[in-house]
Structure formats: C-alpha cells, structure tokens
Amino acid sequence: MRSTTLKILLAITLVLVFTHDIIAAAPPSNPKFEEFKRDMFPQVGRKITVVGKLDAGKLGWWLASQNWGFYIYTTTTNRADLVKMNALGKLRGHKVKLTGTLRHRAYFDSGSPLVANMPQHFYFDAAEAVISDEEIPDHKAKAR
C-alpha cells in the first residue's frame, strides 16, 4: 500500500513539474500583438497587400506595418529565391509595398538551450512576394 501511494505521489509530482516547464516555456503575451493577431488571422492564406518600412529582422526581413509587422523570408534553399531575398537589402529603411500570400507560424519551443525557439509570427514567402519601393529617391525628386 505504501509503495502504491509513493508511486502515485511521484507520478503527480512529475506531471506538475512537466506542466510547469511547459507553462514557463510559453512566450509572454503582448496585448499589441494579440490585437494584431485578431486582425491578421482571417487574412492567412489570402493574397493581401501591405505597406510598411523594410528592415532587417531576426528571421529574415521585417516589414513594420499595422502597429506590428511581418517577416519576409524564403521557405526554400532555391538559389533564385535566395537571390531575390538578398536583393531586398537595397530597400532596407525604405517604405515598400508588398503583395503576397499571408502565412502564419506558431510558436516553436526547440526544447534545447542550444537551439533557438521560434516566435509566433506572420510572414510572406520572399519567393512569391511582389515588393516595390514606395519612396521617391532624392535624385529623382531633384531632377523634376
């Protein structure tokens, strides 16, 4: 009887420890991002157009727009896709217009201190996105 009680207590303890680790690993909630998610989830899988400022981000290019932003990265290792991705460097800091299919990635916990976790985010695949510069370069504006 005593052995059974100890096994049950051990099992409960393990469940509580395991559950605590899962809860502790979840990223903190951000009200600004939660509002952005409510607006963007209905658009996932649809071709949309967004305008914002392009900059470097953790996972690829970052398009700051709509009080949050979107990542732009390639989902393949295709050379042509990587060339297109690298070409965006000339637009860094510019206001750009992007048309593409909105996608979503859920939070991913690698479970390892050696491998980075991936935050939940919305993104566009650079291979299929159409991106244009919305800024008029200074030299063109002066020439007019």
ABEGO torsion letter per residue (X at the ends): XAAAAAAAAAAAAAAAAAAAAAAAABBBBBAAAAAAAAAAAAABGBBBBBBBBBBBBAAEBBBBBGGBEBBBBBABABAAAAAAAAAAAAABGBBBBBBBBBBBBBBBBAGBAABBBBBBBBBBBAAABBBBBABBBAAAAAAX
